[in-house]
Structure formats: structure tokens, C-alpha cells
Amino acid sequence: MNVEPTLFVLAMLSYLAGFICHSLSASLARASLYDWGRRAVWAGALLATGGLLLRWNEAGHPPLSNMYESMVSLSTFLAWVTLLFTRSTPIPLAEAGAGVVAVLMIGIGSLFARDTRPLIPALQSYWLHLHVSIAFLGEAAFALSFVLSYLFCLRRFLEDPASPSPGFPPATATERLACTGIVFGLPGLFLLSMAGLAWRLASQPHPDRDATTLVVWVILPLAVTLAALVAAAFHFRGAVGKAIERWLPPADLLDDFTYRAIALGFPLFTVGALIFGMVWANKAWGRYWGWDPKETWALITFLVYSIYLHVRLTRGWQGTWTAVLSVLGFLVTMFTLFGVNLLLSGLHSYATF
């Protein structure tokens, strides 16, 4: 009974080991460290996949039916998508960032009830496999595009205006402001979200949920780290700016891979979340669309990434503003997956727990 959670703990440790190796590889330019980092991520992805298969076997249905299962499944898909995208083009810091996101997903998911339960009648369908799994593959690609876009904004924030990234003009004042907001605003937004989650968990005690753990092991360390990074970034900005060529991938590579990740995730999400979701809704509830909160926010997610692809392909946009759209799209994606279940009630409320 304890094998499955142990596998996910080991997967988290493997992702963290990969993060350390990839970060050192980027800063020290050591190819051997990068190779060890990839091995660690491979090990984590295999361990997490083993945990999902064990849970599937124990529950008798795919691990896609509640918040805990959703988060650990999405983190595993993210690990595999990252390994796929970087199989021929190493991007150490992007891989390190994806590992951090995967760890956070598992950690947050573990705050929710982890017991296996029989599926409610509405979920007892093979459409569960198709609808949720394909949508999660698309969302994993969106998560990778988010990491790449964050690194792009970080690079634009750190670079010397007199020496802009190759392929891009010097950032305007508005672009620099947008990049600064993303670099520092997103960690702050995450802290606020975790504080709200801690309050929610504290107000609804449950033996498998502990708000104290979230505060002590996530919120406080992240707050201290964020404060230190903000101070260091502004104090050493000039020195850091001179080293970004070694630390961060080229801006054009980050921009191109962001587009590739979204180009992969968009059709997967469209088919899985919207088309298959509508077919399943008709079979389960007798209608294709009902403006349920989850359906509405899935449509909003679709529209945000549609706008990204439209301005990228027909308007020729690239760089800061498409990175901002990518970040916005992922925030909407996470609200669709996570926020709707906790804050809004509807036909998908069975996923709140």
C-alpha cells in the first residue's frame, strides 16, 4: 500500500537531482553534469509512471479522477514532454525549470485526499481515458512553453539594453516592464495562491490534508528565496547581465521552442478537452455544451492559445509579447484545472475533494 507514494517521493527527489545537475551544467558549462541531469529526470519519469500504473491497477481505473491524481499525472506527462523536446537540443535551464514545476505539482497534489475511490457513474466510461489523458498531454506542453517563456522574459530583464539578444531589437520600456512583472510577479502570485490554499485547507480539516506542511515547506521557503532573489537580481544586475550568454539559452531558441510546445499542445488540448469533452458530455448529460464553469474556462484557455498562434503565424509577432501570451495561457490553464475545481461549483465538482 505504501509503494505508490514512495515511488512519487523518489520521483520528486530525482527531479530535484536533475534540477541541481542541469543548473550546475548551465552555470559551469559541464556536459557531464547535463548528462547526469537527464538520467535523473529519466529515472523520475519512470518512477512516476510506475506509481501511476500501480494506482491504476489498485483503483481499477486510470488515475485521472481527482485532484491528487490529476496533479501527479500532469507532472509525469510534463517530465516526458520535456524529455521529448530536448532529446536533440539541450536546454539545461528549461529542463531544470520543468523539473521544479513537476515537483510543485506533485507536492500540491499530495495535499489532497490520496485514497482511491470508485468512479461515480458519470465517469465510468472509456471517454475518461481519451478526454482527460489527451487534454493533460496538451497541458503538459503548455507547462513547458510557460517555463521557456519565463526564461525568455528573465533573459530580456537581465540583458544589457545596449547589447540585446541576437535576432531581437532592444527591449522597449514597456517590454522591460512586462518582463519585470513576469519575472517577479509570477512567484508572488504563486505565493498568494499557496497562502489561499493553506487557508482553504485549514478551514476544512482532513486527515490527508495538512495546511501546516504547505506553509512550512512551500510558502515560507519560497518567500525567503524570492526576497533573496529580488535583492540579488537588482544588486548584481550588471554582473549577471554579462553572464547570461552562458547561463541562459539564446532568446531565439527560447522563442522558437515556446512556439513548438504550443503548436504541439494546442491540437492535443483542443481534441482532448473540447471535442472529446463535448462528445462525452452528450453521452453523460444529454447535451454537448452547457456553459459549466469547467467548460467555459476550457474555452477561454483555447481562445488564449488561439490568439497566440494567430498573432504568431499571421501577424509575425515574436519575442516579449508572445511570451506574455504564453504565460497568460498557462495561468488560465492552471485556473481551469485547479482554480475552477476549488472556487466554482458545477457538473465537474466531483473533482474538488
N, C-alpha and C positions, 0 to 999 in steps of 0.2 A: 504493500500500500504506500510505502514511502519512496519507492523507486522513482516515480514520475517527478515529484517536486525536487528530488535530489538531482535528477538529470537537468532540470531547468536552472538550479543553482550552479551546477557545473558549467552549463552553457553561459550563464552570466559571467562567471569567472573567466571563461575562455574569451568572451567578447572583450572583457576588461584587459586581459593579457594582450589581445590583438590591438586594442586601443593604445596601450603603452608601447608596443613594438612599432606600430605604424607611426605614432607621434615621434618616437626617437629616430625612426628611419627618415622622416621628413626633416627633422632638425639636424641630424648628423650625417645625412646622405649615405646611409649604410644599407646596401641592398640585402645583406644577410638578415638584418632586422626586419625588413619588409617581408621577406620570405617566411620568417617565423611568425610574423603577424598574420599572414594569410593562413598559415597552418592552424593558428589558434582560432581564427574565425571559422575555418572549415570544421574544426573539432566542435566548436559551439553550435554550428548549424546542424551537424549530425546528431549531437546530443539532444538538442531541442526537438529535432524531428523524431528521434526515438521516444521522447517524452510525449509528443503528440500522438504517436502511434499506440503507445501504451494506454493513454487516456481513451483513445478511440475504441480500443479493444475492451477496456473496462466498462465504458459507458454504453457501447453498442451503437454509437452514432458519432459522426465527425465532431471534433472539438471546436465547434463554431456557434454554440447555443447561448452562451452567457458572456459577461464582461471579462471574466478571467480568461476563458478560452479564446475570446476574440483577441485580447491583447497579446497572449503568448503565441497564438497562431500568426498574427500580423508581424510580430518581432522575428519569427522564424522565416517568414516569407521575405522580410526585408534583408535578412542575412544572405539568403540565396540570391535575391535580385542583385545585391551589391557584389557578390562573388561573380555573378554572370557579367555584369557591366565592366568589371575591372580585370577580367581574365587576360586581356591582351594589352591594356593600358593602365598601368599602376597609378592610382591617385591616393597616396597614403593618408592624407588628412581627411579626405572624403570617406574613406573606409573606416578611419578612426571615428569620425562623427556618426556614421551609420551604426557602429558598434555601441556608441553611447545611447543613441535613440533606442536601439534594441534592448539594452539593459533597462532603460527607463520604462519601456513598455512592459517588460516582464515584472519589474518592481511595482509599477502601479497596478497591473493586473492582479498581482498577488495580494493586494489589499482587499479584494472582493472574495466572496464565497467561492471556495475551490471544490466543494463537494459535487459529485456527479449526480444528476437527476434525470428522470425520464423526460423525454421531449413532450411538450404539450401537443395536442392534436394538430394545431396549425403548422408545427414544424416537422411533423412526421411525413416527410416527402423527400424524394431524391433531389428535388429542387433546392433543398438546403445545401447539398454538395455544390451544385452549379452556381447558384445565386451568390452565396457568401464567399466561397473559396475564390472564384474568379474576381469578384469585387475586391477582395483582400489582396490579390496579386496586383491589381491596379493601384490600390492604396499603398502597397509597399514600394512600387515605382515612384509614386508621388512623394513618399517619405525620402527616398534617395534624392529626388530632384530638390527637395527642401534643403537637405544637407549641402548639396552643391551650390544652391542659390545663396545660402548663408555664407559659405566660404567666399563666393564671389563678392558679396557685399562687404565682408571683412577685408578682402584684398583692396577693394576700392576705398574703404575707410582708411587703411594703413598706408596706401601708396602716396608717394610724393606727387603733388599736383603738377610739378614741372617734369615728371617722368611717368606719364600714365602707362597703363597696361598696354602692351602691343595689341594693335587692332582696335583700340578704343580711344576716342578723344579724351582729353582731361575731363574729369567729372565736374559738372556744374555745381553751384552751391546747393541747388535743390536736390540733386542726386546724392551729394555728400550727406545732406541732412537725412535723406531717406535711408542711406546705408547706415548712418549712425543710429537711427531709430531701430533698424532691424538688428544690428549687432548687439545693442544694449537693451532694446525694448523687449525682444523675444525672451531672454532669460528672466526679465522682470515679470512678463506676462505669465511665464511658466510658474514662477514663484507664487504669484497671486492665485493661479488656478489650483496649485497644490495646497495653498492655505485654505481655499474654499472647499477643496475635497476633504481636508483634515477636519474642518468644521462640520461638514456633512457626515463624516464617519463618526465624529464624536457625538453628534446629536442622534445617531441611530446605532447604538451599541450592537455589536455582533461578535460572537466568539472567534470568527475568522477575519475580523477587521480590526485593526489597531491604529488609531489616529496618531498615537504617540510615536509609533515606529516611523510614520511618514514625516512627522515634524523633526525627529532627532536624526534620522538617516537620510532624508532628502531635503527638506526645506532649509534647516539651519546650515548644513554644509554648503548647499548651493548658494545661499545668501552670502555667506562669508567668502566663498570663491568668487562670486560675481562682484562683490565690493572690491576684492583684491585685484581682479582683472580690470575693472574700470579704472582704478587708480594707476595700475601699471601701464595700461594702454595709453592713457593721456600723458603720464610722466615720461615714458620711454618711447613715445610715438615715433620720434625722429629716428632713433636707432632701430626700432622694429621695422620701420618702413624700408630701411636699406637691406633688410634680410628677407623680405617677403618673396623674393625671387627663388630663394632656397626653400622656404617653409611652405609656401602656398603654390598650388598648381597654376599654370598660366590662365589668365582670365578668359581667353577664347576657348580653352579646353573646358573650363567650368561651365561656360555658357552653352557650348555645344552639347555636353553631356547632360545638362539640365533639360535641353530640348529633347534629346534622345529618350531620357527617362519618362518625360511627359508623353512623348509620342508613343511609347510602349504602354504606359499606364492608362491613357485616355480611352483607347478602344476596349481594354480589359474592363475598366470601371463602367463604361457605357453599357457593354454587353451584360456584365455580371450584375451590377447594381440596378440599372434601369430596365433593360429589356427583359432579362430573366426574372427580375423582381416583379415586373408587371405581369408576366405570364403566371408566376406563382401566386401573385395576389388575386388574379382572376380565378385560379383553381381553388384557393383557400377561402376567399371572401366574396367571390362573385363579381368582382369589378377590377379593371386594370389599374385605375388610378383614383385615389380618394383624398389627396392633399393631406395625408397623415404627416406629422412633423418629420419623421424619418424620410419619407418620400420627398417632401418639399426640400429638405436640406441636401438630399442626394442630387436633386435637380439643380440646386444652387451650386454645388460642387462641380457638376457637369458644365454649367454655364461659365464659371470662373476659368476652368481649363479650356473651354471653347474659345473664350476671349484671348487667352494666352496664345493658342495655336493660330487664331485669326490674325492677331497683330504681328505675330512672328512670321507667318507664311505669306500674308498678303500686304502687310504694311512695312515689312522689313525691320521691325523692332528687334533689338537685341541689347543685352547689357543690363543696366541697372533696373529699368522699368519692367522688363520681362522677369528679372529675378524677384522683384517685388510681387509681381503677379503669381509667381511660383510659390512664394512664401505664403501669400494670402490664400492660395488654393489649398495648401496643406493645412492651414489653420481651419478653414471651412471643413476640410475632410475630417479633421480630428473632432470638430464640433459635431459633425454628422454622426461619427462613430461613437463618441464619448459623451459630449455635452447633451445631445438630444435625449439619450437614454437616462441621464441623471436629472435634467431640468424640465423636460417636456413630457407630457403623457400622450399616449396614442396606442395604436394597434401593435406597435413594436415595444411596448413597455415590458414585455416579458423578458427583455434583455437587460433590465436595470439591476435587479437583485440588490 
